Amino acid sequence: MASSNRSARHRAKLKAKLNRRKLRRHGLMKKKKAGGRMKVLGASKRASGLR
C-alpha cells in the first residue's frame, strides 16, 4: 500500500511539473516565487494536500 501511495504522490509531482512548464510557455507564470507554484498546486486539491 505504501508503495502505491508514494507512486501516486510522485505522479502528482510530475503532473505539477508539466503544468508549470505549460503555464510558463504561455507566459501566464510571470511570478516565479510562490505565486506560480501555489497556483499550479491549488489547481488540483490532491496536490495542495501534498505540499
N, CA, C and O atoms as a printed pandas DataFrame, in Angstrom:
     atom_number atom_name residue_name chain_id  residue_number  x_coord  y_coord  z_coord
0              1         N          MET        A               1    0.842   -1.204    0.000
1              2        CA          MET        A               1    0.000    0.000    0.000
2              3         C          MET        A               1    0.884    1.265    0.000
3              4         O          MET        A               1    0.626    2.221   -0.732
4              5         N          ALA        A               2    1.912    1.241    0.826
5              6        CA          ALA        A               2    2.768    2.428    0.910
6              7         C          ALA        A               2    3.381    2.743   -0.450
7              8         O          ALA        A               2    3.447    3.902   -0.857
8              9         N          SER        A               3    3.823    1.712   -1.140
9             10        CA          SER        A               3    4.466    1.940   -2.443
10            11         C          SER        A               3    3.466    2.618   -3.395
11            12         O          SER        A               3    3.827    3.544   -4.121
12            13         N          SER        A               4    2.216    2.153   -3.385
13            14        CA          SER        A               4    1.218    2.742   -4.286
14            15         C          SER        A               4    1.020    4.220   -3.934
15            16         O          SER        A               4    0.903    5.071   -4.815
16            17         N          ASN        A               5    0.987    4.505   -2.641
17            18        CA          ASN        A               5    0.796    5.892   -2.213
18            19         C          ASN        A               5    1.948    6.763   -2.707
19            20         O          ASN        A               5    1.739    7.872   -3.198
20            21         N          ARG        A               6    3.156    6.246   -2.571
21            22        CA          ARG        A               6    4.321    7.005   -2.993
22            23         C          ARG        A               6    4.260    7.250   -4.499
23            24         O          ARG        A               6    4.559    8.350   -4.965
24            25         N          SER        A               7    3.876    6.235   -5.253
25            26        CA          SER        A               7    3.811    6.396   -6.712
26            27         C          SER        A               7    2.790    7.482   -7.059
27            28         O          SER        A               7    3.024    8.304   -7.945
28            29         N          ALA        A               8    1.664    7.478   -6.354
29            30        CA          ALA        A               8    0.634    8.482   -6.630
30            31         C          ALA        A               8    1.207    9.870   -6.367
31            32         O          ALA        A               8    1.010   10.797   -7.153
32            33         N          ARG        A               9    1.911    9.996   -5.259
33            34        CA          ARG        A               9    2.483   11.304   -4.912
34            35         C          ARG        A               9    3.498   11.721   -5.981
35            36         O          ARG        A               9    3.560   12.882   -6.385
36            37         N          HIS        A              10    4.281   10.752   -6.422
37            38        CA          HIS        A              10    5.290   11.047   -7.443
38            39         C          HIS        A              10    4.604   11.514   -8.725
39            40         O          HIS        A              10    5.028   12.478   -9.363
40            41         N          ARG        A              11    3.531   10.804   -9.086
41            42        CA          ARG        A              11    2.816   11.163  -10.313
42            43         C          ARG        A              11    2.275   12.600  -10.195
43            44         O          ARG        A              11    2.334   13.370  -11.153
44            45         N          ALA        A              12    1.755   12.945   -9.024
45            46        CA          ALA        A              12    1.214   14.288   -8.814
46            47         C          ALA        A              12    2.331   15.316   -9.025
47            48         O          ALA        A              12    2.126   16.365   -9.637
48            49         N          LYS        A              13    3.520   14.985   -8.501
49            50        CA          LYS        A              13    4.637   15.911   -8.645
50            51         C          LYS        A              13    4.975   16.100  -10.110
51            52         O          LYS        A              13    5.195   17.222  -10.565
52            53         N          LEU        A              14    5.015   15.001  -10.847
53            54        CA          LEU        A              14    5.339   15.084  -12.282
54            55         C          LEU        A              14    4.291   15.923  -13.009
55            56         O          LEU        A              14    4.619   16.753  -13.856
56            57         N          LYS        A              15    3.035   15.693  -12.665
57            58        CA          LYS        A              15    1.953   16.434  -13.318
58            59         C          LYS        A              15    2.116   17.931  -13.037
59            60         O          LYS        A              15    1.934   18.761  -13.928
60            61         N          ALA        A              16    2.460   18.264  -11.795
61            62        CA          ALA        A              16    2.649   19.669  -11.431
62            63         C          ALA        A              16    3.754   20.270  -12.288
63            64         O          ALA        A              16    3.644   21.395  -12.774
64            65         N          LYS        A              17    4.830   19.490  -12.463
65            66        CA          LYS        A              17    5.956   19.996  -13.262
66            67         C          LYS        A              17    5.492   20.278  -14.690
67            68         O          LYS        A              17    5.828   21.307  -15.275
68            69         N          LEU        A              18    4.715   19.346  -15.238
69            70        CA          LEU        A              18    4.232   19.520  -16.611
70            71         C          LEU        A              18    3.353   20.767  -16.701
71            72         O          LEU        A              18    3.495   21.576  -17.618
72            73         N          ASN        A              19    2.442   20.911  -15.734
73            74        CA          ASN        A              19    1.542   22.065  -15.746
74            75         C          ASN        A              19    2.337   23.363  -15.681
75            76         O          ASN        A              19    2.034   24.333  -16.376
76            77         N          ARG        A              20    3.373   23.359  -14.818
77            78        CA          ARG        A              20    4.164   24.565  -14.670
78            79         C          ARG        A              20    4.837   24.914  -15.998
79            80         O          ARG        A              20    4.872   26.076  -16.402
80            81         N          ARG        A              21    5.372   23.888  -16.671
81            82        CA          ARG        A              21    6.049   24.158  -17.940
82            83         C          ARG        A              21    5.049   24.737  -18.947
83            84         O          ARG        A              21    5.367   25.665  -19.691
84            85         N          LYS        A              22    3.834   24.173  -18.956
85            86        CA          LYS        A              22    2.817   24.635  -19.897
86            87         C          LYS        A              22    2.494   26.110  -19.618
87            88         O          LYS        A              22    2.433   26.929  -20.535
88            89         N          LEU        A              23    2.288   26.432  -18.320
89            90        CA          LEU        A              23    1.953   27.807  -17.960
90            91         C          LEU        A              23    3.082   28.747  -18.394
91            92         O          LEU        A              23    2.838   29.830  -18.926
92            93         N          ARG        A              24    4.312   28.311  -18.156
93            94        CA          ARG        A              24    5.441   29.176  -18.484
94            95         C          ARG        A              24    5.483   29.419  -19.988
95            96         O          ARG        A              24    5.768   30.529  -20.436
96            97         N          ARG        A              25    5.195   28.367  -20.770
97            98        CA          ARG        A              25    5.258   28.522  -22.224
98            99         C          ARG        A              25    4.255   29.575  -22.683
99           100         O          ARG        A              25    4.519   30.338  -23.613
100          101         N          HIS        A              26    3.086   29.608  -22.008
101          102        CA          HIS        A              26    2.058   30.552  -22.429
102          103         C          HIS        A              26    2.211   31.911  -21.741
103          104         O          HIS        A              26    1.391   32.810  -21.927
104          105         N          GLY        A              27    3.272   32.044  -20.946
105          106        CA          GLY        A              27    3.532   33.346  -20.342
106          107         C          GLY        A              27    2.571   33.701  -19.223
107          108         O          GLY        A              27    2.423   34.877  -18.889
108          109         N          LEU        A              28    1.910   32.702  -18.631
109          110        CA          LEU        A              28    0.993   33.014  -17.529
110          111         C          LEU        A              28    1.733   32.988  -16.199
111          112         O          LEU        A              28    1.183   33.367  -15.165
112          113         N          MET        A              29    2.974   32.541  -16.230
113          114        CA          MET        A              29    3.715   32.378  -14.974
114          115         C          MET        A              29    4.763   33.465  -14.845
115          116         O          MET        A              29    5.961   33.184  -14.862
116          117         N          LYS        A              30    4.320   34.699  -14.718
117          118        CA          LYS        A              30    5.288   35.791  -14.595
118          119         C          LYS        A              30    5.920   35.776  -13.205
119          120         O          LYS        A              30    7.114   36.029  -13.045
120          121         N          LYS        A              31    5.089   35.473  -12.202
121          122        CA          LYS        A              31    5.617   35.428  -10.829
122          123         C          LYS        A              31    6.337   34.104  -10.627
123          124         O          LYS        A              31    5.706   33.047  -10.643
124          125         N          LYS        A              32    7.627   34.151  -10.440
125          126        CA          LYS        A              32    8.386   32.907  -10.279
126          127         C          LYS        A              32    8.339   32.435   -8.827
127          128         O          LYS        A              32    8.562   31.255   -8.553
128          129         N          LYS        A              33    8.051   33.344   -7.897
129          130        CA          LYS        A              33    8.028   32.957   -6.479
130          131         C          LYS        A              33    6.791   32.104   -6.192
131          132         O          LYS        A              33    6.175   31.563   -7.111
132          133         N          ALA        A              34    6.442   31.993   -4.942
133          134        CA          ALA        A              34    5.353   31.099   -4.521
134          135         C          ALA        A              34    4.103   31.260   -5.382
135          136         O          ALA        A              34    3.318   30.319   -5.501
136          137         N          GLY        A              35    3.902   32.428   -5.983
137          138        CA          GLY        A              35    2.681   32.675   -6.752
138          139         C          GLY        A              35    2.389   31.598   -7.779
139          140         O          GLY        A              35    1.339   30.958   -7.737
140          141         N          GLY        A              36    3.319   31.399   -8.701
141          142        CA          GLY        A              36    3.062   30.428   -9.763
142          143         C          GLY        A              36    2.884   29.033   -9.221
143          144         O          GLY        A              36    1.951   28.322   -9.594
144          145         N          ARG        A              37    3.807   28.633   -8.317
145          146        CA          ARG        A              37    3.740   27.273   -7.797
146          147         C          ARG        A              37    2.432   27.070   -7.038
147          148         O          ARG        A              37    1.786   26.033   -7.190
148          149         N          MET        A              38    2.039   28.035   -6.233
149          150        CA          MET        A              38    0.815   27.893   -5.455
150          151         C          MET        A              38   -0.377   27.747   -6.405
151          152         O          MET        A              38   -1.292   26.959   -6.164
152          153         N          LYS        A              39   -0.342   28.523   -7.488
153          154        CA          LYS        A              39   -1.457   28.472   -8.423
154          155         C          LYS        A              39   -1.575   27.072   -9.004
155          156         O          LYS        A              39   -2.664   26.502   -9.067
156          157         N          VAL        A              40   -0.431   26.520   -9.430
157          158        CA          VAL        A              40   -0.441   25.198  -10.047
158          159         C          VAL        A              40   -0.912   24.153   -9.037
159          160         O          VAL        A              40   -1.731   23.292   -9.357
160          161         N          LEU        A              41   -0.377   24.241   -7.798
161          162        CA          LEU        A              41   -0.755   23.252   -6.797
162          163         C          LEU        A              41   -2.230   23.416   -6.431
163          164         O          LEU        A              41   -2.943   22.434   -6.225
164          165         N          GLY        A              42   -2.676   24.672   -6.352
165          166        CA          GLY        A              42   -4.064   24.924   -5.969
166          167         C          GLY        A              42   -5.038   24.380   -7.010
167          168         O          GLY        A              42   -6.184   24.060   -6.694
168          169         N          ALA        A              43   -4.572   24.280   -8.252
169          170        CA          ALA        A              43   -5.460   23.811   -9.319
170          171         C          ALA        A              43   -6.030   22.441   -8.964
171          172         O          ALA        A              43   -7.214   22.186   -9.186
172          173         N          SER        A              44   -5.194   21.557   -8.413
173          174        CA          SER        A              44   -5.691   20.229   -8.039
174          175         C          SER        A              44   -5.590   20.092   -6.535
175          176         O          SER        A              44   -4.514   20.251   -5.959
176          177         N          LYS        A              45   -6.710   19.796   -5.901
177          178        CA          LYS        A              45   -6.715   19.768   -4.427
178          179         C          LYS        A              45   -5.821   18.650   -3.906
179          180         O          LYS        A              45   -5.268   18.768   -2.813
180          181         N          ARG        A              46   -5.669   17.567   -4.668
181          182        CA          ARG        A              46   -4.817   16.479   -4.203
182          183         C          ARG        A              46   -3.391   16.969   -4.029
183          184         O          ARG        A              46   -2.731   16.643   -3.042
184          185         N          ALA        A              47   -2.916   17.751   -4.987
185          186        CA          ALA        A              47   -1.553   18.262   -4.914
186          187         C          ALA        A              47   -1.434   19.239   -3.751
187          188         O          ALA        A              47   -0.410   19.275   -3.068
188          189         N          SER        A              48   -2.490   20.041   -3.525
189          190        CA          SER        A              48   -2.428   21.028   -2.448
190          191         C          SER        A              48   -2.213   20.308   -1.118
191          192         O          SER        A              48   -1.460   20.793   -0.273
192          193         N          GLY        A              49   -2.849   19.179   -0.922
193          194        CA          GLY        A              49   -2.650   18.422    0.315
194          195         C          GLY        A              49   -1.208   17.941    0.407
195          196         O          GLY        A              49   -0.660   17.797    1.499
196          197         N          LEU        A              50   -0.602   17.696   -0.743
197          198        CA          LEU        A              50    0.772   17.198   -0.788
198          199         C          LEU        A              50    1.712   18.190   -0.120
199          200         O          LEU        A              50    2.512   17.813    0.736
200          201         N          ARG        A              51    1.617   19.468   -0.513
201          202        CA          ARG        A              51    2.556   20.457   -0.009
202          203         C          ARG        A              51    1.778   21.651    0.529
203          204         O          ARG        A              51    2.377   22.613    1.008
